[in-house]
Each structure stands twice: as C-alpha cells, then as structure tokens.
Amino acid sequence: MKIRPYQPKDFENCREICYLTSQGFDTEKKKAALLNMFCDYYLEYEADTCFVAANDEDEAIGYIICADSYEEYEKNYRANYMKDLKKLSFFFWLVRDIELRMRRKLAKKFPAHLHINLKPGSQRQGAGHKLTDALLTELKSRGVSGIFLGVGAKNETGKRFYRKYGFTEYKRDVASIIFTIDINNWQPKV
C-alpha cells in the first residue's frame, strides 16, 4: 500500500469507498445525497488536498479528502451543490444548511475540515495514520492553522482512531462529536 495524491482516475473508487463505508443510504436518491455531501465536492474542487491509499495495482482503497478553507468551501458548496441536494432530499438539504451555519464559528480557529474512509478490509493497517500525516503535512506547508471533523457519536472505532492520532474532542451533540487538531503544534509521528 502506498499513499499518494488523489488523481482523477480515483474518482469512482473514492465514490465507491464513500458509499461502502456509509450506513443508511440504501436508495439511489440517498446514495446521490451522500456523495453530494461527503465526497464529490472535495474531489472536484479541492483535489490538491486529497490523498489516497493505493493497493499494488494503484487503485484507491482509502482516501482523506479536505477543504483547507471552510469559508471558501461553504461558498462553493452552496453555489454548486446545495440546489442538487435540495432536489434529492429536502431533509438532507435542511440538515446540511444548519450544519454549514453551525460550523462557521468553529472554522474561525480550525479553518480546514476533512473526511477519511477506508474500504472494508483495508482498516487497521496504518493507512489512516499515513493518510492523515500526508494531509496535515500539506496543510501545515500552506500555513493552515487547524482542522476539524465530525464523527458519529456511536462510531467507537473512529473515535478511538482520532484520539489515538492526537485529535481533541471539541464538542458533542446527540448524533456526533467534533474533533479538532491544532496544526501549528502538530508533528508527524515517526
């Protein structure tokens, strides 16, 4: 397995990984909403801050995708994705709208945010740490001060991973936990 920058040839594999690691997106409309909210934007607009874990055939088996400026992300996402999301599901559109508004304050201190997923069977092999190292190294070189992510409150594996990596629990609500890391004080583990 190797970690490398995302390439356009990885698009469909990344979308498949996003879907395979989701829960409850069991219809075509829900799948399209999932990909709209958690995958396609990053691959289409933020490819320079996306990395993949690739197998021996150079196929993506995991990814970390990121927007390095929440302010720019929200502006672009609203302009280019919200209309389609509303057509797919008013409920998901409403939840996304509220979430975007709520995270503005957080993004002042932690301007970047990420999503990371590994294909089932590819976890617990060090890819998550390596992907996160690659992304944070890139963000640090750009002068990005901090990053956040949300994880489902019931996702024990994810919570353990983020805590072990060095993320700090920032805020908790009924359904999710926000984790953050100060990139200025971060160093990759050797």
C-alpha positions, 0 to 999 in steps of 0.5 A: 500500500502506498499513499499518494495524491488523489488523481482523477482516475480515483474518482469512482473508487473514492465514490465507491469507498464513500458509499461502502463505508456509509450506513443508511443510504440504501436508495439511489436518491440517498446514495446521490445525497451522500456523495453530494455531501461527503465526497464529490465536492472535495474531489472536484474542487479541492483535489490538491488536498486529497490523498489516497491509499493505493493497493499494488495495482494503484487503485484507491482503497482509502482516501482523506479528502479536505477543504483547507478553507471552510469559508471558501468551501461553504461558498462553493458548496452552496453555489454548486451543490446545495440546489442538487441536494435540495432536489434529492432530499429536502431533509438532507438539504435542511440538515446540511444548511444548519450544519454549514451555519453551525460550523462557521464559528468553529472554522474561525480557529480550525479553518480546514475540515476533512473526511477519511474512509477506508474500504472494508478490509483495508482498516487497521493497517496504518493507512489512516495514520499515513493518510492523515500525516500526508494531509496535515503535512500539506496543510501545515506547508500552506500555513493552515492553522487547524482542522476539524471533523465530525464523527458519529457519536456511536462510531467507537472505532473512529473515535478511538482512531482520532484520539489515538492520532492526537485529535481533541474532542471539541464538542458533542451533540446527540448524533456526533462529536467534533474533533479538532487538531491544532496544526501549528503544534502538530508533528508527524509521528515517526 
